[in-house]
Amino acid sequence: MSRTIELLAGLLLLVVGIVVLASEPLVSFVRGLGVGDDVLRWWPVLIIGLSLFFLVPGLLGGPNRRLRAGMVIPGAILAGVGGALLYTSLADRWSAWASLWAVIPFSFGLGMYAAGWIADAPAFKWVGSAIAGGGVVAYLVFATAFGGEAFRLIAAIGILALGLALTIGGLADRLSRKSSS
């Protein structure tokens, strides 16, 4: 079974590579068919649809938990990147990738967390949540540095809230240890 999935994943990557190489002629061909730019802006939906190839069997699949867990990680990455690409394509805000790249480690972390949940592997959950949290922090830091003034205020408040939550959590743990002694 795993060789079949490996073969399908390899073929899928070959198709994606060919599509990327032929993207300019494909866009010209599609425009020649009379498809307008408003429709072409929705191209990231294809990536989100591709994520379902991994997510649906991973979340609803059969009894092989390790195989299902392994499928969720690339599915989460594709869904996250596809969603970010859809946003930037529809809003025509490609400069937002100065901070949106952080969706990649965030999505990877979510995928690892889901894989840990499916495979009942607590270490995957911990590592996945740490990576996802790191992605959020990276996004907030870079969005603060490269975003507009209003976004800097929102991101700064988010960073302060995260720092306050971590500080309170650390203090509460120390206080609970001291009171139990």
N, C-alpha and C positions, 0 to 999 in steps of 0.2 A: 504494500500500500504506500509506504513512504517513497519508494522509487517512482511511483506514478505521480505523486505530488511533486517530487523533485523535477520530473520531466515536464509536467504542466507548468510549474513555476519558471523553469528554464525557457520553455517556449513562449510563455507570457512575457518574460523579460526581452526575448528576441523581438517579439512583435512591438513592444513599447519602444525599444531602441530604433527599430526601422521607422516607426511612426515619428519619432523625434527627428531622425535624420531627414525624413521626407515632409516635415511639417510645413515648410514654405510652399512647395508644390501642392500639398493637400489643401492648404488654406486658399490658394488661388483657384484650385478646382472647385471647392465648395462655394466660393464667391461666384464663380462662373455659373453655378447652378441656380443662382439668385438668392442665396442665403445671405441675409444682412448681418452687419456687425453686431446688432442687438442680440441675435441668436448665437453668434460666435463667441460672445462674452461668457456664455454658459459652459464652455468647454471643460472647466474643472469638474463638472458633474460626472464626466467620464471617469475621473480618478476616484471620486467618491463611490461611484458604482463599482469600480474595480475593488475597492476596499471591502465591499460586501461579499466578494468572492472568497475572502479570507474570514471575515467576521461572522457571517451566517453559519457556515459549518463549524467554526471555532466555538461559537456560543451555543449553538443548537445541535451540534454534531453527535456522533456515536459514542461508543464506550471508551475509545482510546483517548484518555485525558491528556497524555503528553503531546500527542499529535494536535489535538484541539488547542492546547495551550500555545504551541508553536505557531499556529495559524493566526492567533489573535494579535500577536506583536506586529507583523507587517500590515495587518488590516487596520490597526489603530494608527500606525504611521501614515498610511495612505489616506485614511479618513481625515486626520488632522491637517495634513498638507493640502489635501483636496479642498477642505473647508476654508483654509487660509487663502489658497489660490482663488477660490470662488469669490471670496470677499474682495480681494484686490482686483480681480478682473471686473466684477460688477461695479465697484466703486471707483475704478481706474486710479487706485492708490498704490502703485507698484513701489513707491518709495517706502511704504510701510514695512517692507521686508528688511529694513534696517533693524527692526526689532522682532518682526514676525518669524524670523528663522528659529526663534526659541520654541515654536510650535513643534519642531522636530524632536528635541529631547523630551518635551512635555508629552507628546503622543507616544513616544517610545516608553516612557515611564508608565503611562496609563496602560499600555499594552502589556508591559511586564507585570503590573499589578493584577490585571485581568488574568494573565497566564498563571500567576501564583494562586489566584482564587480558583481557577479551573483545575489546576493540577494539585491543589492543596499543598502548596509550597510556600510557607511563611516567609522564607528568605527572599523569594521573588517579590512578594508584596512589599516588604520593607525597602528593598532596592528600588523597585518601581516607584514607590511613593516618594523616595528621596530624589530620584531623577526627575520625576514630574514636578516636585517642589523646586528643584534647581532650575527647571525650564521656566517656571513662573517667575522666580526671582530674576533670572536673566532677562526675561521679557520686560519686567518692571524697570530694571536698571537701564536697559538699552532704550526703552520707550521714553524714559525720563530724559536720557541724554539726547535722543534724536527727535523726540516728539515736539508738538507745539506747546505753547505756554499752558493752555487749559489741560492738556494731557499730562504735562509735567506735574501739575498740582494733583491730579487724580492718582498718578503713579506714585508720587511722593507720599500721599496719604496711604496708599496700599502698602508701600514699603514700611512706613511707620506702624501700620496696623499689624503687619506680619512680625515686625521686630517686637512690638508690645506683646503679642500673643506668645511668642517664643520666650520672652523674658518672664511673663507671668507663669507660663508652664514650667520653666526652670525653677522659679522661686517656689511655686506650689509644691514641686517635687522635693525640694530641699526642706521646706517647712514641714511637709508630711513625714519626712524621715526623722527630723529633729523631734517632732511631737511623739513619735512612736518609740523613741529611745528612752 
